[in-house]
Amino acid sequence: MGVLITSLCKKPGRSSLLAAMNESTAWDTTEHLLARISDGIELSNFLFIQANSSEDTGLEPPTPLPRPGQPEQQRPEPQFEFASGSEVASFFTQMNNL
């Protein structure tokens, strides 16, 4: 019986058995990749707005899309540190001198 279940779990594609045994198999590889892409785009938009605004916009960092099989967790909010104007100017000066 164990050999049958092991072989069924290793088969590609979706099945009701796998979804009942492991909730994380409800999504296919494509759906997981699309969720990662969506999370990346949301984060890059957030960082773009934060970097190009003169004051704090009050926006909160985006929350990742919930994945099946992963418990809901409270993730600590990331603490972003931005470079000062003089640090940015010295960086571009060094890049210009290369």
N, C-alpha and C positions, 0 to 999 in steps of 0.2 A: 504494500500500500504506500509506503514511504517513497519508493522509487517512482511510482505513478505520480504522486503529488509533486515530487522534485522535478520530474520531466515536464509536467504541465506548467510549473512556475517558470521554467526557462524558455518556453515557447514565445516567439515574438508576437506582438499584437495584443489586443484587448480581450479579456474574457470575464465572464461573470464570476467565475471561481476566484481568479486573482483579485478582482475588485472586492469580493467578500473577505478574502484572507488578508489583503493588504490594501488599505485605502489609497496609498500613494500611487497605485497602478491605475487609478481612474483616469489619469492624464497620460497622454502619449508623449513621446520625446518632443514632438513639434509644439505641443501646448506648453510644455515646460520651457522650451526655448523662447516662445513668444512672450511668456510671462517675464523671463529674464530681460528680453529686449524692451518690453514695456516699462519695467522697473528702471532700467538704465536710462531710457529717454526721459522719464519723469524726474529722475535724480539730476540729469544733466540740465534740464530746463530749470529746476530749482536752483542749481549752482550758478547758472547763467544769470538768472534774475538777481540772486544775492550779490554776485560779483559786479553787476552793472547798475546797482541802485546805490544812491548816496547815503540813504538811511536804512535802518532796519525795516523791512517790509512787513514784518509780522507773519510771514508765511512759515508754516511748519514743514519740516522735511517730509517728503512723501512716504507713505507706508507701502511696503511691498505687497503685491497681490498675494492673497492667501493660497497656499498650495495644498492639495489634498494629502492627507496623511501627516501633515506637520501640525503639531499643537500650536494653538494661539499663544504667542509669547509677547510679553512686553519687552521690546528691545530698548536699550538705553538710547536716548537721543544723541546723535553724534555732535561733538563739539568741534566746530569749524574754526580754524585759526587763519586769518587772512594776513597777507604781507602788508607792511606799511608802504607808504609811497616811496620812501627812500630805499627800501629793500628792492622794490620793483625797478626803480631807476638804476640802482647799481647792477642789478641783473642784466638789464638791457644794455648798459654800458659795457659790461664784460662780454656780452654776446656780440656787440658791435666791434669790439677790439680783437675778435678772433680772426 
